[in-house]
């Protein structure tokens, strides 16, 4: 049962039913919910041939470890179709756009990063297996379906993976408040992996040293740092903006 994981919340479960129904073992639905949203989800599960189990809210809360389950949860096969970064790179028809998260331990931050990554067409998120939160139920709920659309590659050795990306021609850019280069003045039209560390601590020393370039996000106010998902969104938006401008030329 090591590959079985619980997800909860309507966005997470509905997205999984649409994107990968074969991976769902069973769906648990609050029997007290008779609203249209619950009826639609039940019908979708039936259409996809997924076992539906009606239960009470207390059981769902116990399963999810939270009362914020919205009345629905599901057991899924956690096996990912993309487990190696080369699997991702080999399928690309455009320059790679990757997001590397070094030491993100807050599931809400990872979930938000997945949503941002989905929004800007990131080809994969890469993160270390150790000292990182991983794809748990809270991440799936916060991600609102993006955990099923953005490949998440957990690696044993992040430094080695970054070096391998360089061999594939990917330019490694780290974000750092003390960097001389500012976002907006850096060319971002080739294969890129953005590297972001945890809020406050930033990237680990070795990760920083491996980066080809360090870039700072201009900060005009009194706040010293941004949430990692906000930083990711800013960097990815600028990357997509530059790429679109190049296409339009």
N, C-alpha and C positions, 0 to 999 in steps of 0.2 A: 504493500500500500504506500510505499515511499514516494511514488509518482502521483499520488492523489492529493489534490489541493482544493480547499474551499474558496469559492468566490461568492460575493453577495452584493446586493443592490441591483436595481432594475437595469441600469446602463450596462454594467458588467455582464450580467447573465444574458440579457437580450443580445448584446453584441456577440457573445460566445455562441448563442443559438444560431445567429445569422452567419457568422464567419466560420465556425468550426464545430458544428453540432455533434459530429462523431466523437469528439473528445469529452463530451458530457456524460457522466455516469448516471446522475439523477438530478432533478430540480426539486427543491423544497419550496412550497408556497404556503403562505399564511392562509389557513382555511377561512379566517374571518374577513379576508379581503374579497369583496365582490365587485369592485370597481372595474371600469373598462380596461385600465392598464393591466390589472391582474388577469382579466379574461383574455386579453390579447396575448399575454405571455403564455398562459395555459394552452391556448389554441396553437401557438407557435411550437411549443414543446410536443404537442400531439402530432402536428404536421411533420415534425422532424423525427418522430419516433423515439422521443426521449421520455424516460420514465418520470412521471410527475407524482410527488408525494405531498399530500396536504398535511399540515401540522399546525401547532399553535405558535404564537409569537414568542413564548418563553423558550421553546425548543430552538427556534431560530437564533434568539439572543445568546443562548448557551453555545450553539455551534459557532456563531460568528465572533463571540467574545465581545459583543457590542450590541446595543439596542438600535443601532443605525443601519439595520439590514434591509429596511424598507419592505419587509415582508417576503423576501425572496433570497434564496441561496442555491448554490449548485456545487456538487463535487465534480471536479474535472481531472482529466489526465494531464499532468503538468509537463509532459514531454513536449519539447519545442521542435518545430520543423527546422529552424535554423539554430544550430548549436555551435557552429564554427564561423568565424568572420569571413573565411574564404568562400563559404557557401553563399554569403550575402554578396561579396564583391563580384563573384562570377556571374551574377544575374543582372548586373547593372547596365543600363543603356545610356547613362549620363555620368558625369563626374561624381564620385562618392561624396556623400554628406553624412558624416557620422557624429554621434554625440557620446563622448566618453565621460563617465561620472566616477570620480575618484573618491570613494569613502562616504557616499551618501547613505545615511543610516535612518533617516526619517521617512517612513512609508508615504506620508503625504507629499513630501518633496519629490520622491521618485514617481508617484502617480501623476503629479503635475508636470514633471519633465516628460513623461510619456505622452501626455496630451499635447504639449508644445511640440514634441518631436513629430507626432502625427500631423499636426497642423502645417508644419513646414516641410513635410516630405522627407524626414530623416530616414536613411536606409537601414540604420540599426543603432541601438544603444549598446554600448560596451561598458561593463562594470566588473570589478573584481568579485570573486566568490566570497572572499573573507572581508570582514569589516565593512560590509555593505548589506542593505536591508533585503534585497532580493524581491521576487514577485510574490508577495503574500496577499491575503484577501483584502486588506486595507488598500494596498497599492492598486489592485484591480478595481475597487470601488471608486477611488479618486480618479483613476485614469479614464473612467467612463467609456470603456471599450477600446481605448488605445493600446492596452496591454495585449490585445489580440491582433492588432494591425501593425505594430512596430516590433520587428525582431529584437529580442533582448538576449545579448550574448554575455554570459557570465564566464570570465576567464580566470585561470589559476594564477597567472603571472601577468599583471597589467603592463609592466615595463617591457617584457618580451613581446607582448601583443602590439604595443606601440611601435617597437622596432620592426616588427613584421609588416605593419601598415606602411611604414616608410619604404620598405622594399617593394611594396605595391604602388609606390608613387604618391601616397597620401601625405599631404602636408599637415603636420601636427601643430595646432595652435592652442596654447593654454591661456586662460584668462587670469590676470593678476593685477591687483590695484596699483602696484608699483612699476608696471611695465612702461617703457618709454613710448612704444607705439600705441596709438589710440584707434579704437574701432571707428571705421569711416575713412581712415587713411591707409588701410591695408587692403591689398588686392585679394579677392576671395572667389575667383572664378574657376579654380581647379579643384581636384579631389582634396577634401578637407575633413579633418577630424577635430572638432572642438573639444577641448578638455576642460572640465570644470570640477573644482573640488567642493568639499562641504563648506557651507556658510560659516564664516569665522576662521576656520582652520585652513581652508584653501587646499590646494594640491599638496600631496606629499613631496618631499624633496627630490626623490629620484624621478618621479613623474614630471616634475617641473624641469629637471635637467634634460630630460629626453625630448621635450618639446622643441620644435624647429623655431618657434616664434612665440613670444608672449605679447598679449594685447590687453589693454585696459579699456573698460567701458567708461566714457566720460561721465563724471558725477558733478552736477552743478549745485546740489543742495548740501545739507549738513549730514545726511545719512552716509555712513562709511561703507556699507556693503548692501548688496541686494540678495534676496532669496535666490537660490540656485536655479529654480525654474524661470524666474524673471530674467536672470542673466542669460540663460539658455535661449529664451525667446528673443531677446534683443540681438544676440549674436547670429542666430539662425535667420531672423528677419533680414538683417543686413546682408547675409550671404545670399539669400534668395533674391533680394533686391538687386544686388550687383549682377547676378547671373541673368536675371530677366532683362536688365539694361543692356547686357552684352548681346543677348538674343535679338533685342530690338534695334541694335545698331545697323 
